[in-house]
């Protein structure tokens, strides 16, 4: 909502979620040893989730 407000809107758009998700989720997610070994970081996981979930 903060990003939408800063852009002069009183509503959130899917692009707001896509823009803020990596910053918001980075400290909440942890990778497994397997993901680390494969070079998959938290930002990659976030990209995959956002790509797999359709916007409303």
Residue pairs with C-beta under 8 A, 6 or more apart in sequence:
1 12
1 16
3 12
3 16
3 19
3 20
4 10
4 11
4 12
4 13
4 16
14 55
14 56
17 50
17 55
18 50
21 46
21 49
21 50
22 42
22 43
22 46
22 47
25 42
25 46
26 42
26 43
26 46
29 42
29 45
29 46
30 42
31 40
31 41
31 42
31 45
35 41
35 45
